[in-house]
């Protein structure tokens, strides 16, 4: 009788061990899914402008913004030239 009881206890311990392992795996997966660390690659990139300053905007976007700014500045200036008649 002691022999059957020992095997029963061993099976119960093995079941508990497997259950704990399964729960641990589930917690690990849940942590990985809810982890916000890191983020996107674009959030981690930094660019250096022509003056050596670190910025978050790529060079192409800066050039486009600069051109638009110059266009707006040119449009907002009144034309003070005297026309020769």
C-alpha positions as CSV (number, residue, x, y, z in Angstrom):
1,X,0.0,0.0,0.0
2,X,2.8,2.4,0.7
3,X,4.1,1.9,-2.8
4,X,0.8,3.0,-4.5
5,X,0.6,6.0,-2.1
6,X,4.2,7.0,-3.1
7,X,3.4,6.9,-6.8
8,X,0.2,8.9,-6.2
9,X,2.2,11.6,-4.3
10,X,4.8,11.7,-7.1
11,X,2.0,12.2,-9.7
12,X,0.5,15.0,-7.7
13,X,3.9,16.7,-7.3
14,X,4.5,16.4,-11.0
15,X,1.0,17.9,-11.8
16,X,1.7,20.8,-9.5
17,X,5.1,21.4,-11.1
18,X,3.6,21.4,-14.6
19,X,0.8,23.7,-13.5
20,X,3.3,26.2,-12.0
21,X,5.4,26.1,-15.1
22,X,2.4,26.7,-17.3
23,X,1.3,29.7,-15.2
24,X,4.8,31.1,-15.3
25,X,4.8,30.9,-19.1
26,X,1.4,32.6,-19.2
27,X,2.6,35.5,-17.0
28,X,5.8,35.8,-19.1
29,X,3.7,36.1,-22.3
30,X,1.4,38.6,-20.7
31,X,4.3,40.8,-19.6
32,X,5.8,40.7,-23.0
33,X,2.5,41.7,-24.6
34,X,2.0,44.6,-22.2
35,X,5.6,45.8,-22.4
36,X,5.8,49.4,-23.7
37,X,9.5,49.6,-23.5
38,X,11.5,50.5,-26.6
39,X,8.8,51.8,-28.9
40,X,9.1,52.3,-32.6
41,X,12.4,52.6,-34.4
42,X,11.5,56.1,-35.6
43,X,11.1,57.3,-32.0
44,X,14.7,56.1,-31.3
45,X,16.3,57.8,-34.3
46,X,18.1,61.1,-34.1
47,X,19.4,63.2,-37.0
48,X,22.2,65.8,-37.2
49,X,21.5,69.0,-39.1
50,X,23.9,71.1,-41.2
51,X,25.0,73.0,-38.0
52,X,25.8,69.8,-36.1
53,X,22.7,70.0,-33.8
54,X,20.8,66.8,-33.0
55,X,17.2,66.9,-34.2
56,X,14.3,64.5,-34.5
57,X,13.3,65.4,-38.1
58,X,15.0,63.8,-41.1
59,X,16.9,66.1,-43.4
60,X,14.3,65.9,-46.2
61,X,11.5,67.2,-44.0
62,X,13.7,70.1,-42.8
63,X,14.4,71.1,-46.4
64,X,10.7,71.0,-47.3
65,X,9.9,73.1,-44.2
66,X,12.6,75.6,-45.0
67,X,11.4,76.0,-48.6
68,X,7.8,76.5,-47.5
69,X,9.0,79.1,-44.9
70,X,11.0,81.0,-47.6
71,X,8.0,80.9,-49.9
72,X,5.7,82.3,-47.2
73,X,8.3,85.0,-46.4
74,X,8.6,86.0,-50.0
75,X,4.8,86.2,-50.4
76,X,4.4,88.3,-47.2
77,X,6.9,90.9,-48.2
78,X,5.4,93.8,-50.2
79,X,7.0,94.5,-53.5
80,X,8.7,97.9,-53.0
81,X,10.4,98.2,-56.4
82,X,9.7,101.2,-58.4
83,X,8.7,100.5,-61.9
84,X,10.3,102.5,-64.6
85,X,7.8,104.0,-67.1
